[in-house]
Amino acid sequence: MSNQYTATQLLSRLWRHFIRKHTAKLILAVMFMLLEGAAMYFFVYQLKPMFDTIFVAGNETQIWGVAFAICGVFIVRSFGSFIQRALIAQTGTLVVSDMQQKLTEHLLTMDMNFFNNNSPGGLIERVRGDTQALQAFASRTLVTLGRDLTTLIAMLIAAMQIDIWWTAIIFIGAPLLVFPLYLLQKLIRRQSRKAREASALLSTRLDEIFHGIKAIKLNNLAEHESHRFSKGIHQFTRRQLYSQYSNSAMLSVIELAAGAGFVAIIYFGGQQIISGEKTAGDFITFFVAIGLLLEPIRKLTSISGAIQGAVANLERIYYLFDKKPDPRPKPTDTNLSNPLGDICFDQVNFSYGDTEVLKQLSFIAPGGKTTAFVGQSGAGKSTLFNLLTALEIPHSGSISIGGQNILSLDAQQLREEMALVSQESALFDESIIDNIKLGDISAEEEQIFTASEVALVNEFANESSDGLETLAGPRGTNLSGGQRQRVIIARAMLRNAPILLLDEATSALDNQTERKIQQLLDDVSKQKTTLVIAHRLTTVMNADLIHVMHEGQVVESGTHEELMALNGQYKKLHATLEQ
């Protein structure tokens, strides 16, 4: 990702999009920060009479007055500190929660090409890792910018009231710090960006390890994967340490300059005290004010480095916010006028990158009938469903249902008319009943139970004490392949859409269950337009129409008997699968 944003742009957008709505809380927090700073000014103001009047002159009558005044200072600081920290923590948490929600909402609008090019681990790192890093930054930085900046100004005023020339001597070396601090800030931002990128790679690696744990164990790859992850950890650690080293260097530069200033003050101030031009109270008050002033400078300098790290996080977050889905025609129709009409592919071309998948593909799937697609792996069968459901957009040609181009419809409206049973059993880490309900989230409980019975889900769910409330596990790992497939079929039954898409719908089932489910699907298909993809020809022999695909084209069409009589691709495929 190239550095296409300035820090000002990023922080400005953060303010407009997420922080501005919390302005009232921030103003109140700043007021309590000002109260804290004013209290510290009053504390320093009491030091001169404490030394000159009480300790040097021996005036006992003012001891209690000064003591209570200083006690009051710390009571006020304690109260102000709690209120402003609580307000800042609340604001930071709300801002980051809002950002995570809006970023997730935005990512859900992206097309499949985006997700094909961005790993789940990397996206998780940006939605969670980068935003949580911002939360830590916000809670720490807003407090420091408000409270410590107020304290710095208060202590600077107190020091200048004692002696403006002493104050000037302390900061005489400040201009020399500008260029080194500027270079260190740039280094921190660069290293922070690289550290976040390395962290995203680690998240991706962990995602692949945990989801591929079965293959890792079967192929004895544990040591190999551990070594690869160790390399990623090493890279992340190195980048993170470089950033922290640079931040520490900024503080060290400040310390060196402060040390030189104190040497000069002790020399010149000491001479003025000896000569009687200044009192010991003046020097102690000034010395404490400068000491209290240096701590906010250290923190503000450290925050400067933290801001650069936050800017790196914001770059990655707004890079995602600025990504847009691939352009698609603006919908012109409000609904699919004839969901049971013929499905027609006309001269459709489609490629994944440089790999051509469909070449001038044309066919008709009659409405209200069952049309099957067969062919060798890689012939483009599954891509048909991606195009028909508008997950992908054809590069040329048209796809229509009942004579209506599907691109004239909003993708969500189009998908409302379809139910898909895929070989990719996409289950979530929720209960079986919740997974079935995804077919129609507004369905009544009775409808869900009926769908589970029809799809034979109850046969295995009832074996558990929790029944349909049994957790499916991450990606359905608590269920067997056949059980996951039956849950997906139940979901499609619940959806009850006029167009039914079956992509290897019974591939994970045992022979006995397959026969039961196949009979069910045959019965359900009689009232729907059904498209079937299958490798086992026994599951499509009764289809009304079979299209044979080869290298992205339909090369033969007909019923099972007609295709066998042609003595062509279908018969060869049949013979191969029968062996």
Secondary structure, 3 states (H helix, E strand, C coil): CCCCCCHHHHHHHHHHHHHHHHHHHHHHHHHHHHHHHHHHHHHHHCHHHHHHHHHHCCCHHHHHHHHHHHHHHHHHHHHHHHHHHHHHHHHHHHHHHHHHHHHHHHHCCCCHHHHHHCCHHHHHHHHHHHHHHHHHHHHHHHHHHHHHHHHHHHHHHHHHHHCHHHHHHHCCCHHHHHHHHHHHHHHHHHHHHHHHHHHHHHHHHHHHHHHCHHHHHHCCCHHHHHHHHHHHHHHHHHHHHHHHHHHHHHHHHHHHHHHHHHHHHHHHHHHHHHHCCCCHHHHHHHHHHHHHHHHHHHHHHHHHHHHHHHHHHHHHHHHHHCCCCCCCCCCCCCCCCCCCCCEEEEEEEEEECCEEEEEEEEEEECCCCEEEEECCCCCCHHHHHHHHCCCCCCCEEEEEECCEEHHHCCHHHHHHCEEEECCCCCCCCCEHHHHHHCCCCCCCHHHHHHHHHHCCCHHHHCCCCCHHHCECCHHHCCCCHHHHHHHHHHHHHHHCCCEEEEECCCCCCCHHHHHHHHHHHHHHHCCCEEEEECCCHHHCCCCCEEEEEECCEEEEEECHHHHHHHCCHHHHHHHHHHC
